[in-house]
Amino acid sequence: MAVVIQQVKPGSFAQLAGIQEGERLIAINGHEIVDVLDYRFYETDSRLTILVADACGAEREVQIRKGQYESLGLEFETYLMDKQHSCRNKCIFCFIDQLPAGMRESLYFKDDDSRLSFLFGNYITLTNISEHEIERIIKMHISPINVSIHTTNPELRCKMMGNRFAGKALELLGRFAEAGIRLNGQLVLCPGINDGKELERTLEDLYQLGENLQSIACVPVGVTRYREGLYPLETYTPETAEATLQLIESFGDRFVRERGARTVYASDEFYLLAGRPIPEPEFYEDFAQLENGVGLLANLQEEFRFALEDFELPQPARKVTIATGEGAFSFLNAMLDEFRRKCDTILCNVVPVRNDFFGGNVNVAGLLTGQDFIKQLKGRELGDALLIPCVTLRQQEDVFLDDLSVQDLEKELEVPVYPVPNDGQQLLDAITGRDL
């Protein structure tokens, strides 16, 4: 197998050595190059023997000397250098299965690619991984690996994931841990299915993995209104969320006592559902599970408090509106009270936006769509600017899940719209109009 070189960067080591666009990369120092992990791992050496072939199959070797870890300068058709691995499971809680028809095609793709776990922090199920990939992870010591576990009961995991091999794949957790590969786990909890006694079993089993278990995030299942023909799922009530929180926190306390780190956490959504205060930032230690919504609000509040310490008065008169999901509304509104007490020249209103697009129990800011904002904010006095969470937009783009853009919002609402990341300093800057 070989990968076609699409581009050779000008002035790079590869160009200086005479490697050409259109040639195929076969091996580096005798190691076959299959994808980006092979390439990135083996290009780090300072002395390289590179085997390439032209379009007719004629092979030649190229010798290169460079600084260790310096890039060769080759580009390929895709970042992974081959096709992305898709998911083979049919999980009863899969959010993609709950999307309405007619959205852009890329939203319906389910990835389950071990390479993306290492490169971008994606979570994988281990049901779509070959022995070659397993051995490569161990050989290259690719760490950490992020795994969607959900339960350690093999039979239940098969049922929840709609895959008869899902239980067997759990054996890889121990294999990786023994090889020194650090693991981050994700548990999507479904009421009456993998919480309660089953969650207790799962956390006990994961505890046995030892020190290489780095963190576990427990997240409540999201249920949209598009579930016709899908497995019937319940949603968490304040009472069931509280019971689940108590179990999660009891295991976290045990980890702290016996290993010095909390390790297992509930997502912010569990606290909001239970009507509990969000824990203080110290509770989350190094914030290992921010991408799963664990400690996001505590981190934002801490950064916002630090930013307020250096906040200078007076400030010019200004009115802004912050639109967020129903789940975080009360927390965010209360967080801003300290700002309101300190500055009376800037009026800052927080508005909860209901998720009509997905419906169900979906109330997180990241799944709000452009049309949700427009339908619920149009005609309101929004002031000098509307601030929205960056997580509502596609990464590095200004497009919402329903393909409306920030510019569409500005046109419909007749106000400048500014996406703001989950960062306390940047939120304060956006409220005051600094650096906008």
Disulfide bonds with the S-S distance in Angstrom:
none
